[in-house]
Amino acid sequence: MDMHPPLALGDPFADRPFLVFWELTRACALSCTHCRATAQHRRAPDELDTAEALKLVDELAELAPPMLILTGGDPLMRTDVLDIARYANSKGIRVGLSPAATARLIHYDFPAIKAAGIERISLSLDGATRVTHDAFRGVPGTFDRTVKAIELARAAGISLQINTTLTRSNLHEFAAFRDLMFEWKPEMWSVFILVPTGRAGANDVPDAFELETIFEEMADLVGNAPFAIKTTEGHHFRRVLAQRGKGGASGRPGMRSPLGIRDGRGVMFISHTGDITPSGFLPMVCGNVRQTTPAKVYREHPLFITLRDSEALGGKCGRCEFRKICGGSRSRAYGLTGDPFAQDSACPYQPASLLTSTL
């Protein structure tokens, strides 16, 4: 039984987000080369404390997002993480956990994670070999700890998601990533297209035409692989699927997140200090939970409202016939141009309206 009411008709994301990402802390033992949070080894003194965290859960329960993801940094660096998860679950919120693959994780009580109501755990794989993954994560042994954490999650009956960040430097490993997914068979493979924020720079963003080739290969997997596939900040994968007859309003076989979801439109991010932004990769602060509620910001802030308007997009994204199911990465547009409504340079597609105007 669905524990939440259905999303509103019309604009399905006008009233509430589909996903809320909550950065519980920026503390983390890893030193990832692309880290959005520029994570540190110690917790910040101005993090939301436990009382503030539980109050925020109450406010999120009123907003009723279908999914809350506890992330970081490393959320396990907080001793109250399972208390927060347990309380959220008691309020009818489905909870996912995105920990770092550290020694802390593999010595954690996975049955306790399950008992706290956490439905899914997401683990990162950003290099397809021990050498490349450990180099990406900045700490030796991370690959082996990821494999061990997969085993522990399986044994505890926790659903598994693997997150892979594609950058200019690891696109050549795509086939090896794919083969590992067939070996590990997670419930979901989430492929993140790098955004220049935090420790990641513009030169790390994959080439658009090389990425298009990767998306064509990924499209072959949709509906055929033993795992679901989604992209993060790679919204134009939906256009590739639609061109193959696998997308559009009828849905996307083998994929799980709704069409049209993107930064501020179905997505909301809350930082370790309570700042509310359209996503973790679009650092435009629209309020803080210490002064306002997430529902008020999501429903009423001008930036969130405009991000939900596909007609507000600029450049070729604004003229693209796929803008309602895609809309491009608003985070990458902002990271590269300073304008969250600019076109997404990671997509090489030329909209039909542009082609006909040049004839």
C-alpha positions, 0 to 999 in steps of 0.5 A, a space after each residue: 500500500 502507498 504510504 503517501 497520497 498521490 502526487 498532484 494532477 497537472 504539474 505533479 511536482 507543484 505541491 511537493 518534491 518527489 525526492 528530498 536529499 538531507 545532508 546530515 553532516 559534511 564530516 567524512 573520512 574520504 577525500 573524493 576528487 569530485 566531492 560536492 560537499 568538500 567534506 571535512 574530517 570533523 563535524 561542523 559546530 553549526 550542524 542541525 542538532 538532534 532536536 532540530 533534526 527531529 523538528 525538521 522530520 515533523 515538517 517534512 512529514 507534512 510535506 510528504 515527499 515519497 522518498 527522503 535520502 539521508 546523505 552527507 558527507 557520511 551520515 554515519 558520522 552522526 551518532 543519531 542517524 538511526 534515531 532520525 531515520 527511525 523517527 522519519 519512518 514512524 512519520 510515514 516517510 520512506 528513508 534511504 541512506 547514502 553512507 561512505 564506504 569507510 571502516 565505520 560502515 563495514 563495522 556498522 550494524 546492518 540489521 539495525 539499519 534495516 530495523 530503523 526503517 531504511 529501505 535502501 542503501 546507496 553505495 558509490 562506484 566511481 572506478 571499475 577497478 580497485 586502483 581507479 576507484 580508490 584513486 577517485 575516492 582518495 583512500 586505499 581500500 575503498 573498493 574492497 569496503 564497497 564490495 563488503 558493504 554490498 554483501 552486508 546489505 544483501 545479508 540484512 535484506 536492504 535494497 541496494 543502489 549503486 551510484 556511478 559518477 561519470 567524468 571525462 576521466 572515467 568514461 572509458 570504463 563504462 563497459 566495465 561498470 556495466 559488467 559489474 552491475 550485471 555481476 552485483 545486480 543492484 535494484 538500481 544503477 544511478 548514473 550521475 553526470 558530473 556537475 562542476 561544484 565543490 571539488 569538481 571543475 569544468 574540465 571534469 565534465 564529460 564531452 557531450 558527444 562521448 556522453 551521447 554514445 554512453 547514453 545510447 549504450 545505456 538505453 540498450 539496457 533499459 528494460 533488458 538488464 536485471 536492474 533499474 537504471 536512472 540518471 542524476 543530472 543527466 536528464 537528456 538520457 530521457 530524450 535518448 529513450 524517447 527517441 527510441 520509443 522507450 520514454 514519453 508520457 507512457 513511462 520508461 520501462 526499467 526506470 523508477 523516477 518520474 519524467 521531468 524531475 530535476 533540480 527544484 522540480 521534484 527535487 529539494 536539498 537540505 544542507 547540514 546547517 539547514 539551508 534549502 536549495 533546489 538540489 545539492 549541486 545547485 547551491 542557490 540558497 532559498 531559505 533555512 529550516 531554522 527560520 522557515 519550513 521546507 514546504 513554504 520554500 518549495 511551494 512559494 520561493 520564486 526560484 523553485 517556482 521558476 525552475 518548475 516552468 519548462 518555458 523559462 529555460 534558455 538557449 536550446 533547452 528552452 526551444 527543445 521539443 523534449 524540454 518537459 521530460 528533460 529540461 537539462 541539468 540546471 545545476 550544470 548550467 549554473 556551474 558552467 555559466 552562472 545562470 541556472 536557466 541556461 542550456 545544458 552543454 552536456 547535451 549535443 542534441 539540436 532541437 528540431 526548431 533550431 534545425 528548421 529555422 536554419 533551412 
